[in-house]
Each structure stands twice: as C-alpha cells, then as structure tokens.
Amino acid sequence: GEYTQARASLSRASKLDSIQLLTLSTESKNIIKHLEQVVEKGEKILRLGVLCRNLETQEEKVVPFGFSVDNKSEEFTDDNGYSPFILFWRRYASANLIKRKLEPTLKTLKEENECLKNQLETVLEILSYSQA
C-alpha cells in the first residue's frame, strides 16, 4: 500500500536525481571546455597585441591609437559609441596602405636575394672545383 507507493516515489525521485546529476555534470564539463577555449583565445589575443606593439613604428607608439600626427589636435566625438571601431578600422587601413606601399620593395628584395644566392652557389662551385 502506502509503503510501496512511497518506495516507488522515492525510487523515481532517485532516478530523476541521477539523470539530472548526469546532465549537470555533462553540461558543466562542456562549459569548462568552452571557458578554457575562451581563455586560450584571450591569451592568444594578448600575445598578438604584444607582438603588434613590438612591430609598431616609433610614431605609432607615441601617437594614441587611431590618431595620426596630422590630426592629433582634432577631437574625435561619437555619440553612438562606435569610436573604438572607427579608430580600429582607421589603424587597419593605415597598416594596409603601408603594407601595399612596401610590397614592391619586398618583391625587389626577394629577387635580389635570389640573385645573390645564385651568385654564391656559383662561387662555391668554382671553389670546390679549384680545390679538387
């Protein structure tokens, strides 16, 4: 009667508790994995920030983010809160322009490097034949 019903109810509650505990454990494990990935990404971003800081030109280190020497007296106001994004994209565009400006020089230097490597190989071959 009453004892059997109470025991069955307790058994169902125990099974439900077990299922809920398993679900809770699984979800907490997944959340921990996700948070570890977030921490990894954050650490990578910080490392890249340090690397970028090391690669900045002296002018970029002196002038605040997003401003150039030409417009340093210009006050930037933005009521929408977009200023960090606008400043970021300004900085990105500036870096992209510098990169494009340096690409021909890089190409020339690579060609010169290849030429020098070929000349060095020729000299080394001549030296090896003369010593033989």
Secondary structure, DSSP 4 states (H G I P E B T S, - for coil): -HHHHHHHHHHHHHHHHHHHHHHHHHHHHHHHHHHHHHHHHHHHHHHHHHHHHHHS-HHHHHSPTT--STTTTSPP--TTS-HHHHHHHHHHHHHHHHHHHHHHHHHHHHHHHHHHHHHHHHHHHHHHHHH-
